[in-house]
């Protein structure tokens, strides 16, 4: 059965959502690793990472994590 004009079938929507979710998880994990490397190499302090986390959380309306 085809979807109405301008809409994708439900299975395509679910597949796209799963792909987007996987990409977001990948980007979050990559960001975590990069931030951890910046801290362990002495480029940024833990306090600076906490500030970055707090500002980012504020922008997206979530709770910041502690570094």
Number of C-alpha atoms within 10 A of each C-alpha: 4 8 9 8 6 5 10 12 11 11 9 11 12 12 11 12 12 12 12 12 12 12 12 12 12 12 12 12 12 12 12 13 12 12 19 16 13 15 17 12 10 10 11 14 14 17 12 13 18 15 15 14 18 16 13 14 14 12 9 8 9 10 11 15 10 11 15
